[in-house]
Amino acid sequence: MTSKIAIAPLPSAARRSFMSRTGTLSAVAVAMLAGQEALAQGMGGDTSGDLQILNVALGLEHEAINAYQLGASSGLLQKPVLDVAVQFQGHHKSHRDALIATILKLGGKPVMEMKLDDYARALKADTLKNQADVLGLAARLELGATNAYLGVIPAFGSKELAKVAARLAADETMHYTVLTQALGRALPAGALSFGA
């Protein structure tokens, strides 16, 4: 079994910036991420850059899982909102699991999750005073993840592979939209507002 390694986490903004600058995964990596190993076997190419990008994405998923954990355990969320937060956390756990499986299949070592206290400090959880603060943090993280995942889509000639990357972005966009509405904020006024 491949062991996991710890990579010093980049600040959230730096991870998202990295994804936007280098956010192109090879067709092999996306096929593996989609669980389409047979398709991936017919493709060639260097996946070393993919492993770095996938680990950055995995870092974002670890951050999201822990942000939702912080929100859920804060006592600041009302029952219906708490239920949605736990559901969204489950989506991020599925994304995490798919990323880890893909990294391992490509021969890489997944970045390790930090301790909850480390995420609490990085996300300034001590500044969260009410439900709106928790939802605002989650919305910011979801928007960053949406834009990061959208950044990888243009690299693919295959509609199937682009679809996999789009599905990840769609989950993040759904989360962002629900959180924005729960906060009573207006949705983006213009078209084509995500991924820019």
N, C-alpha and C positions, 0 to 999 in steps of 0.2 A: 504494500500500500504506500502511496506517495504521501510524504509528510507535508504538513502545511508550514509555510514560512511567514514570519511577521515582516511586513513592510511598513516603514514609518508612514502613517497616514498623512496625506496632504490635506490642508484645510479644504472645506467643502467647495469654496469658490475656485480653488486651484484645481481640484479634481474635475469640476465641470468645465473649466477652461481647457484642461488637457484633453478631455473628451471632444470638445468642439474643434480643437486644433488637429488632433490625431485620430479623430473618431471614425476611422474607416477600418472595418474588419474585413478580412479576406472572406471570400465565398465559403472556404473550408470552415472557418470559425462559425459563421452564421449557420451553415448546414449542421454542424455539430451542436450548436446551441438549440437548434430546432429539433434535435433528436433524429436527424436524417443522416445517420452514419453512412449508409450505402451511397447516398449522393455525395458525401464528403470524400469517400474513398476514390471517386473518379476525378477528383480535382487535385491539382498540384498547387505548389506555392509555399512560400515561407510564412510560417505562422508565429514567428517570434514577436513581431510587433503586435499581433493579435492578442497574445498572452498578456502583454502589458496593458492593452486597452481593456481586455476582459477583467483584469484585476482591478483596474480603476472603476469599472462598472460594478464589480463585486463590492468594492469599498463603499460606493454609493448605496448599494442595497443593504449592506451592514448598517450604515448610518441611518437609513430609513427605518429599518426594523427596530433599532434602538431608540430612535426618536419617538416612534409610536409606543414603545414600551415605557419610555419616560412619561409620555402623555397619559397612557392608560393607568400608570401607577401613581400619578400626581394627585388624584382625587379631585381634579379640576373639571373633568368631563362628565356631563350629564349622561344618563343611561343610554339614550338612543345614539348619541354622538360616540360614546365609548364603544358601542357595538360596531359602528362603522369603522372606527379607528382600528379595532381588532381585526376586522375583515381586511382592511387595507394592509395591515401588518402581515396577514397571511399571504396576500398577493406578493409582497416583497420577499417573503420567505420562499415562495415558489420561484421567483426570479433568481434569488440567491442560489437555490439548489441547482437550477439549470445552469447558471454561470459556473458554479463549482464543478459540476459534471463535465462541462465543456472544457474548462481549463485542464482538468485531469486527463480527459481524452486526448487533448493536444500535447500532453506530456509536461504540462506546467505545474506550478505549485500555487494554490489559491492563497491570496492574502488572508491573514487571520483577522478575525473580528476582535476589536478591542474590548475592554471591560466597559460595562454600562457607565461606571463613574467617569471614564475617559470621555465617552460621548456626552455625558451630562455637562462636563466642563466645556468641551468644544462647542456644544450647541447653546451654552449659557442657560441651561435649564433652570438655574436659580432665579432667572429673570421672569419666568413664566408665573403670572399671578392669577390668571383666570382662563376660562375655556377659550376665549378669543385669542389669547396669547399662544396657547397650544396649537390651535387651528392655523394661526398665522405662520408659525414655524413650519408646520407640516405642509402648508400651501407653498411656501418658499422652496422647500426641499423637493416637492413634487414638480414644481415648474422647472427647477434646475435639471431634474432627472428627465423630464419630457424633452427639453431642448438637447440634452446630451444624447439621448437615444435617437432622436430625429436626425442628429448629425451623422449617424452611420448609414442611413438609408441610401443616399445618392451613390454610394460606391458599388451597388450591385446591378448587374445586367439581368440577373434572373429575377423574375417577378416573385417566385416562391421565396427566395432568400430575402428580398426586400420586405415581403409580407411578415416574416418572422421579426425583423427589427421594428417594423411598424406596430406589431402587436404589443411589444414591450412599451413603446412610446404611447400607444393608445391607453394602456393601463394607467400610466403615469398621468396622462392628460385627463382621464376620467377622475382620478383622485383629486387632481388640482381643481377641476371644475366643481366637484361636489364640495370640496373645502371652501372654495371661493363663494359658492352660494350659501353655505352654512354661515359664513362670516357676514353675509349680506352685502358683499362687494359686487360691483359690476363685472361682468365678463369682459374680456378684451373687446374694445369697440370696433377694431378693424379686422378684416379678414387676414388670413395667413399670418397670424400673430405668434404662432409657436414655431420654434426651431430657427428663428432668425438670428 
